[in-house]
């Protein structure tokens, strides 16, 4: 009996992930409502297409309804977004919102930021209305199930108040854990452990169960800054039309070798200046559009696959590695082994390129997403 217990504990220890104690949590939930003629009719009756800003009153009326309801549900950090941009959320001690042509970045600190604000242009009809709920306070992971259900109830009331049919609103729950993979080499000694259970399973353990009718994905992104030393040892002809061919081939080879050595068979290398975002997609399509690349993932497909994007005439600011989990990576609703493999692959790559671990960061972000209809 003692021997069995020892073997079990050893097995479970491989499922745990030990991260720096200063790893940062983020949780945000997006409620997405298609902007249809029916929605406009339900909110304000009609719009005057000849006006300079025909949708201004519609956006103002809908955002007012939304903010009233979410405040009644005790939610303190909510944004109303109707600008046809991809919403990104990142940690920052200073609260700010930055927009590019295709993305809106919301920077905030969960411990001391809160606001109600709308982002829209009354002259433009957006494709979707997005209500962004940002988790606040401490112990985000511990309280993630409560936050999810509080948002779910608020969105359900928003749907009922507007008069939408059931399941017309998509609810996307995003959770990140961000850390420097070389914090220990920089003197960090304290660690915390995680098991990375599937979100619905974690919510169940928090007595905050959700519908079985949902989809979920887990993946890891490593961001590697283009340090000058990465270029060392590679013959680069800066007068040629494609000076970085050999360099990117070296990076790709090191990436592939690191994945193979750590038994990762679903991954992407993005080195073309385009920002990746990952979505559940059974067709697993990858689409480049402007400054974005959408990568479709089907966790039920365990076949080996990868995608690589780099351009030999462009030296990017950041290399991005994306590692995707599938159902075979889940053991007892636990993705710890997969996360450890991704971290090991990053470290293996850094050894191959002589990364200066004691001074330069490689930021790793573990993403867990879940989507359901309301």
Steps between C-alpha positions, in 0.01 A plus 500: 500500500783735583667419168180575307467836675861584415448423131179706492669799662787477254253496210313800637820695556556496124159659454586796724658812353732706720498865398660818636305646791463828311311334212204723407137391467248655263139409439259672268171400343364623169129495425452530124169608343463516119388849396188422299206708382296311758731615781475862384121472490487353851723772647395821329248418227695629202797711394519798267743390230527859371633632831871571548513237775198275444597241764593738779164484681485122458844451658422745779164340579636145497810582705281678756282187538810282529673716762185521713460122507865410564518752783199334664693171485799646681735509202734799516726484194303475178556646153259531208686447171359545149798588281566192281832438676631187669498547877826420682547517877838534670627572850638844580533709814373795297149476360480598134343398170698507175359444153665384179318467172373151587553459876398664827738435790358537851776531761394477864591381847232277660582627850422868455340576163129535421297695246188506283577634154383473141717477188307563180459737207139598438572540128594132457287189531709238678467130420464407868435655835758381752457540873835457673493388864835526681554302821607710798644438846752242617504120461349519150549130433337396827202726434480444123191279519308754709596777258391290202158426649449862606570609141282220362201616709555863397519408131190285533313802640638724223369253241158484666474876544583568135269222380753271333434133436677239711860424398538813284793622712839328499688505831878458474688453827875567464760430767875564481793425725812696402859459618867526404621148434845597633394674823708251702817584304442866591494425872138407559475227762129474586265288293131414489350180361213455254324200351321680213173310504252560220297809591161328534654235725664769715168686527331178609753464782416858604130404512436729203402244236415608145320344204655195336420663164823696461830490314843557650860539387835518677822628349830664593664801334869581546617849398871522420641849438731541204823536697808588299674181609244290312652626177852401596649207314278543196622638167268792420534692175321826574523603133300202377123501451453222759783552749348298786435168325781310676419663832133396497592153379730469801219619731251261338738205534566577867124538560418169328778315683382638836140397433607151391726452803212588733230300318303804383332422168262795463669839485549819299793734440394857418781732389345734247387788721140378499319454830352150552168428667361152556140388461313169528441390142431144388628583149829623652539782250784752528414838347727803465318833488698821531680508834334181627525127444208290621598143589215252523541216747301180544608333828329178392752456218815340640684478167845655470493844334683830505510830319796731441482860382807714436608741228863505398503875428368604841669492841222489759503647850376179661498130419186323619464130565151359550449151645152344478349245737264229383286251690790257521688761706226495763551251782236495772387842371856623543724676246802526728710256299431695180599832661822343634579371151447847351726660763765233437482566125558872556798427724637251248473761224675760717791260552534452125522877437718584807233715666625724783264364763629702795412833337254452210137396537300247306141564595269199498124536519275200568157554343182317594176590322144376526202599287125447546176659385264701718 
